Amino acid sequence: MIRRSTEPADRSAAEEGARLAYRAAALKPPARLVWCDGPVALFQLVRRVSRADGANVKRAIVHNLHRQVAVMVGRRVHRRVRATVASMVNPADGLIASAVEAVMRRLAQETASLPERIRRARAMSWSLGALLALRSLRSSAAGPHDLSWLATYDYMRNVLGLQVETEPLVGLCLLATSLGWIEPHERTCWLVERPEILRADARDRLHSADGPALRYRDGFTVWAWKGVEVPRWTIEQPERITLAAVDGEPDVQIRRCMIEIMTPQRYVALGGAVRVAEDEAGILWRKVWWATDSWAAVEVINGTPEPDGTRRHFFLQVPAHMRTAREAVAWTYGLSEDAYARLVTRT
């Protein structure tokens, strides 16, 4: 998908797309086209926007053009057909949503006071600063998450032949396929490069086990594990993850990521968890930090022996309220403990 591209922006195409989009919205093309290497660099620049740049025109060139074309296409194509096309060419994209959320968190840090920045660096929580940053960028700029709807009209234009009806969107389509973000004002239009790194796991969550999961050319970088933003050192220096480091991490999600990175097997071997139950299904291990915060995994043995006759041990993370190893293993199959027991008996 083009919205996941990490290729450098096609600057000449993007600039032409901006001019076409302004004209389609009955606006004069911007006098200045300014390139930024990432959304954080963009945010730092537009915070100092002046009267010389003019008012923001995102509504005119994105929302108004969208509504205009939707009406014209709606006269030619049944809504069910439009919905079917949209579901096929513009599916929900969890990776892009995760990347945008990471950008928003960083912008929240940019708007926060120093004490608030220090607090958020540890807790990575949302606060008033985060909401203000989110509102600022989403109301004034357009990124891949904002422009993905264009895929539906691109299909209408190039496959169904609705050339006249979709003509106003030619510029926006050119923009969407050529860059990362755009912040359009009357006389100045800021254009943003694509990320140079964007990595995901099999479930399309922002993730990388050996480096940044997201990096823009302005230096903005995110290290993530299965969709959770984690400190850089946990990815680049996993040997530093100790029991003390895990216990000292206040963020519940990051703590669980740290255990996954060091592996539950090593965590248990080092004494991080206590054996709470054992039966024919395996061994249940649990770690309790506070009354409402605990971790558990069930240790199972592979039924198929290795070539040397040994059997591998696996640790499967399970909900902490599991009471027996059998219940925990059943949960991994989506079964109740009784249903799993009957299945095993029949087998």
Buried (B, 14 or more C-beta within 10 A) or exposed (E): EBBBBBEEBBBEBBBBBBBBBBBBBEBEBBEEBBBBBBBBBBBBBBEEBEEEBBEBBBBBBBEBBBEBBBEBBEEBBEEEEBEEBBEEBBEEBBBBBBBBBBBBBBBBBBBBEEEBBEBBEEEBEBEEBBEBBBEBBBEBBBBBBBBBBBBBBBBBBEEBEBEEBBBBBBBBBBBBBBBBBBBBBBBBBBBBBBBBBBBBBEEBBBBBEEEBBBBBBBEBBBBBBBBBBBBEEBBEEBEEBBBEBBEEBEBBBBBBBBBBBBEBEEBBEEEBBEEBBBEEBBBBBBBBBEEEEBBBBBBBEEEEEEEEEEEEEBBBBBEBEBEBBBBBBBBEEEBEBEEBBEEEEEE
